[in-house]
Amino acid sequence: MAEPRDYQTEAIIISKIKLGEADRILTLCTPDYGKIEAVAKGVRRPKSKMAGHLELLTYSQVRLARGRNLETITGSQTIESFMALRNDLWLTSCGLYAAELTKQFTAEHVAHPDLFQLLLATLRRLADADSPEMTLRYFELHLLESAGYRPQLQECVNCRTDLQPVANAFCAGSGGIVCPDCRIEQPASFDISVDAIKVLRLFQRSDFGVVSRLKIGPALAQELKMVLALYIRYLLERDIKSAAWLDALRDQIGPGADRVSRPE
């Protein structure tokens, strides 16, 4: 049975590019249809009724018509606009980073409700502006798991022995931690501290309510960011454009690491 030509779905707008004089091609993250690219006709005109409902990082109900190459958006209604997020340059940049990662790790027209819910929850947490850096690290780790790239943090990925609280290393090519003995065989691996492994393990097994209460100092926060950034770059084989902008902005006006404390 043929799919109906017209359908509707919840969607988060994760990217946009100009098309012609008045149109845009939007990338939508949806729970039931995965990633969708769709044309929003006339949306750049001043009197467009859909424009406000199709801004970046907006959570909307969208009506679409199936096309040969791209869908066409025929209607939209905002569910959440995340105004607190979009009114702050730092938080907006964090949101765009999460959106770009979602776009890179999501397949077109493949349902991925868990990933959609993760992105939606992340935008809501960023809008609360309580702990943006912690929110992004949690998002990155659970995005990797949702996409099938969960890093191995419990045992050495090479010899499969349990990791000891000593100087271990992270190997992006092997997908996790290698013990000191096996590190010799992994020259591209890099040091990872005992505290960083503890935090990443906590992130993997806990909900965000638990993670949000953790206090992390600047050095450990930077280490966590580096470990996940290098792993993501290895998997994608490219730099994330919004990550470079986020780093530059962090140096200028970023809020810094979440408060100081060591994990137990």
Buried (B, 14 or more C-beta within 10 A) or exposed (E): EEEEEEBEBBBBBBBBEEBEEBBBBBBBBBBEBBBBBBBBBBBBEEEBEBBEBBBBBBBBBBBBBBEEEBBBBBBBEBBBBBEEBBEBEBBBBBBBBBBBBBBBBBEEEEEBEBBBEBBBBBBBBBBBBEBBBBBBBBBBBBBBBBBEBBBBBEBBBBEEEEBEEEEBBBBBEBBBBBBEEBBEEBEEBEEBBBBBBBBBBBBBEBEBEEBBEBBBBEEBBEBBBBBBBBBBBBBEEEEBEBBEBBBEBBEEEBEEBBEEEEBE
